[in-house]
Amino acid sequence: MEYGFLGYRSTFMLDFVVSALILIVPLLLFSLYSVKIKRNFALHKKLQILLGAVLLVAVAAFEVDVQIMHGGWENIVNQRETPLTPEQFNYVRNVLYVHLVFAVTTPLFWAATLFLALRRIPNPPAPCAHSSLHKKLGWISTIDITLTSLTGLYWYYTAFVSSV
Ligand code: HEM
């Protein structure tokens, strides 16, 4: 497949990550519903570990594709049929910088939340002395990944979809 599968002049992995970013939000909402409303701590634990693994694989494959296979995002954006004007290109670059603020901090918060939860929350999982810190870290990670997803999707839109 020369380009991505979403119908734009993107790449397969970029489209894969965009799809993963869309899927992550409902899965995360379901995990929070499980823990907050249903108090099903074991399901929440499984879902959060699964989400972490999916994110790790998607981001690693994506970085290999963008940096090693294509030599940077600029080369992928330049595959467009109608090239971006210099102003549009600058705008796309600025949107990417905003996205990167969230995209870089999310794995750090996610890893810290997961690592501490696995070490400090009992097995089977239940409320404990670590709950208060876990809830704070958990909500920061949740908001961070949601912003990563929204800004990432907006970047994809500005880079490949708008003014085609
Ligand atoms: C990065 C991964 C994780 C995130 C983002 C996350 C997020 C959250 C959030 C936001 C809450 C608070 C819900 C509320 O406001 O009531 C919560 C609660 C909880 N989480 Fe996680 N979680 C993660 C991983 C885990 C893991 C691996 C475990 C088990 C080892 C776990 C066990 C719990 C438990 C037991 C509660 C309930 C705490 C209480 O109500 O006292 N979480 N989680």
Residues whose N, C-alpha, C, O or C-beta is under 5 A from the ligand:
A	BS01	HEM	V35 K36 F41 K45 Q48 W110 T113 L114 A117 L118 I121 P125 A126 P127 C128 S131 H134 K135 G138 W139 S141 T142
